[in-house]
Amino acid sequence: MSIDHPQRPHRNFYGRFKGKHLKQSQKTYLDEDLAALSPGAVDWETNPERTNLDLDGLFGGRPVWLEIGFGGGEHLVHQAANNPDVGIIGAEPYINGVAMLLGKIRRANADNLAVHPGDARDLFDVLPDQSISKAFLLYPDPWPKTRHHRRRFVTQEHLVPLARVLKPGAIFRVATDIEDYVRQTLEEVPKAGFQWLAERPTDWREPWDDWISTRYEQKALREDRVPHYLTFRRQG
Ligand SMILES: C[S@@+](CC[C@H](N)C(=O)[O-])C[C@H]1O[C@@H](n2cnc3c(N)ncnc32)[C@H](O)[C@@H]1O
């Protein structure tokens, strides 16, 4: 990944771009399907002017949702298949996860999806202001050590551009199994212009009605960690 455009901000990314060996079928999905699922020019190399994406052209004027860090893509495909009247963009830098998603898209035959195989912050740059109706941040990397908390997604570096691209009244869902991540989320997300919508404990203890459990959540449950489901509304 080249980073030599003069205006390109330095963005630390501490996750993984590539993990274990890709299966031949996954390489085929990446070669054959990924380009056609592009939301448009997101990367600095192809869009140094940071021109906005044409979301109406992409999804025919449908409302647009966004999933940040979709992992293996089970939730993204589930939402796309159950909501054909919306378009959904997923961002995920981990190419093995992207390949897993592409296999699921083939099987689901969904056509209302776009995939940015990279950092959500690069996508925020080129999303028009107030263009997204719903966003999902499901089991973001926990970064448990105190000195690493500033690497978490729920910091103003990520939340301010997210707030800018969300429509007033848009819903932002966060799921996490880490109690200290709940604390930081409840402190930081409202500062960026969101209201937490919980009225009673079941609102954060029970999953959303349209939920499908993700790979990471299944691992958390096996290890006796407790999911929390936080729902915010973009104010304005
Ligand atoms: C713990 S995993 C959870 C994956 C999935 N949401 C699930 O619940 O199974 C967190 C994911 O966020 C991705 N991620 C981390 N930083 C990101 C960023 N800046 N933009 C997009 N995705 C990111 C990671 O690559 C990783 O796949």
Ligand as a Chemical Component Dictionary entry (heavy atoms), coordinates in Angstrom:
data_LIG
# 
_chem_comp.id                   LIG 
_chem_comp.type                 NON-POLYMER 
_chem_comp.pdbx_formal_charge   0 
_chem_comp.three_letter_code    LIG 
# 
loop_
_chem_comp_atom.comp_id 
_chem_comp_atom.atom_id 
_chem_comp_atom.alt_atom_id 
_chem_comp_atom.type_symbol 
_chem_comp_atom.charge 
_chem_comp_atom.model_Cartn_x 
_chem_comp_atom.model_Cartn_y 
_chem_comp_atom.model_Cartn_z 
_chem_comp_atom.pdbx_ordinal 
LIG C1  C1  C 0  -12.647 -8.129  16.347 1  
LIG S1  S1  S 1  -12.908 -8.054  14.624 2  
LIG C2  C2  C 0  -14.683 -8.216  14.492 3  
LIG C3  C3  C 0  -15.136 -8.581  13.102 4  
LIG C4  C4  C 0  -16.650 -8.727  12.913 5  
LIG N1  N1  N 0  -17.314 -7.431  13.009 6  
LIG C5  C5  C 0  -17.252 -9.718  13.876 7  
LIG O1  O1  O 0  -18.018 -9.297  14.762 8  
LIG O2  O2  O -1 -16.949 -10.911 13.737 9  
LIG C6  C6  C 0  -12.653 -6.302  14.249 10 
LIG C7  C7  C 0  -12.473 -6.024  12.766 11 
LIG O3  O3  O 0  -12.351 -4.626  12.557 12 
LIG C8  C8  C 0  -11.439 -4.430  11.487 13 
LIG N2  N2  N 0  -10.914 -3.043  11.549 14 
LIG C9  C9  C 0  -10.002 -2.556  12.424 15 
LIG N3  N3  N 0  -9.742  -1.257  12.150 16 
LIG C10 C10 C 0  -10.510 -0.926  11.083 17 
LIG C11 C11 C 0  -10.650 0.261   10.317 18 
LIG N4  N4  N 0  -9.950  1.377   10.605 19 
LIG N5  N5  N 0  -11.526 0.265   9.281  20 
LIG C12 C12 C 0  -12.233 -0.859  8.991  21 
LIG N6  N6  N 0  -12.133 -2.015  9.672  22 
LIG C13 C13 C 0  -11.271 -2.056  10.707 23 
LIG C14 C14 C 0  -10.388 -5.496  11.716 24 
LIG O4  O4  O 0  -9.646  -5.785  10.544 25 
LIG C15 C15 C 0  -11.230 -6.677  12.185 26 
LIG O5  O5  O 0  -11.605 -7.517  11.127 27 
# 
loop_
_chem_comp_bond.comp_id 
_chem_comp_bond.atom_id_1 
_chem_comp_bond.atom_id_2 
_chem_comp_bond.value_order 
_chem_comp_bond.pdbx_ordinal 
LIG C1  S1  SING 1  
LIG S1  C2  SING 2  
LIG S1  C6  SING 3  
LIG C2  C3  SING 4  
LIG C3  C4  SING 5  
LIG C4  N1  SING 6  
LIG C4  C5  SING 7  
LIG C5  O1  DOUB 8  
LIG C5  O2  SING 9  
LIG C6  C7  SING 10 
LIG C7  O3  SING 11 
LIG C7  C15 SING 12 
LIG O3  C8  SING 13 
LIG C8  N2  SING 14 
LIG C8  C14 SING 15 
LIG N2  C9  SING 16 
LIG N2  C13 SING 17 
LIG C9  N3  DOUB 18 
LIG N3  C10 SING 19 
LIG C10 C11 SING 20 
LIG C10 C13 DOUB 21 
LIG C11 N4  SING 22 
LIG C11 N5  DOUB 23 
LIG N5  C12 SING 24 
LIG C12 N6  DOUB 25 
LIG N6  C13 SING 26 
LIG C14 O4  SING 27 
LIG C14 C15 SING 28 
LIG C15 O5  SING 29 
# 
